[in-house]
Amino acid sequence: MIWINLAGLILIGLIVWWFWLYKAQSTQIKDGSIKVLVKDGVYQPANITVPAHQSVQLMFVREDATPCAETLLIPELDINETLALNKRVTVTIPASSAGVYPFHCQMQMYRGTLVIK
């Protein structure tokens, strides 16, 4: 009985770590654009750093057929894009001031962060 409780606590700890504590390493844009894969339940890369006051392009390629992966939202920048399956969709990020801008699908199962410095 104690093993079941211990396994449950470990599972809860892993869920908390994955959804709230884990932060992937940030990828910097160097040439004004970057390719982002939507695959296996995550954005790859999920943390992107871009220069402030400069327009950049994020090229999303959706390889995941789940309906949740179909929509990309960046609410603070008023961006709402539909990602076609196995096609490149270019999203232009306008020149913006420094800040942290989360992006996600409509259910927030896929999540990423756009850091503008």
Number of C-alpha atoms within 10 A of each C-alpha: 5 7 8 9 10 11 11 12 12 12 12 12 11 14 12 12 12 11 11 9 10 10 13 13 10 14 16 18 16 11 8 14 18 18 16 20 19 24 16 14 14 17 21 18 18 22 19 22 16 23 18 16 13 13 14 21 18 18 17 22 21 24 19 18 14 12 10 16 27 18 17 22 19 18 12 10 13 8 13 16 15 13 20 17 17 14 12 17 19 17 17 14 17 13 14 16 12 13 11 14 15 17 23 22 20 16 11 13 13 20 19 22 20 20 19 19 13
